[in-house]
Amino acid sequence: MNFWRMNKKGWWVGLCLVGLTGGFWPWAVQAADKAEMQYQTYCWQCHGMNGDGKGLNIKDMQVQPRNHTDAKAMGGRSDDELFKVIKEGGPAISKSVIMPPWGKTLSDNEIRELVRYLRQLCKCG
């Protein structure tokens, strides 16, 4: 049957089937990919490409950045704390003054996606 000749009900059923079979799944993947790209843009210089706290900038730092792959350390932080430190910077949770606030750069939704990405890195979510 020609797709364009389907009646409205047939089109709606087809659309639902696409959604049920994963046709809309790439949108969820895009959010995860975007969070990973944001991590690479804003975080990896200090926290490392793998999130291990060994970024390019650490040689000049007195305090080593958090190892985001450390499940024990990251598991001790709530999602709200992670959100706050990303949005407001290190001093917001009594951590390094070098950790900048990203709240004017990233939206609250982007920060929440970044928190989810951090949970994937530490495998503690």
HELIX and SHEET records of a PDB file:
HELIX    1   1 PHE A    3  ARG A    5  5                                   3    
HELIX    2   2 LYS A    8  LEU A   20  1                                  13    
HELIX    3   3 TRP A   25  TYR A   42  1                                  18    
HELIX    4   4 TRP A   44  HIS A   47  1                                   4    
HELIX    5   5 ILE A   58  ASP A   60  5                                   3    
HELIX    6   6 ALA A   71  GLY A   75  1                                   5    
HELIX    7   7 ASP A   79  GLU A   88  1                                  10    
HELIX    8   8 GLY A   90  ILE A   93  5                                   4    
HELIX    9   9 ASP A  108  CYS A  122  1                                  15    
END                                                                             
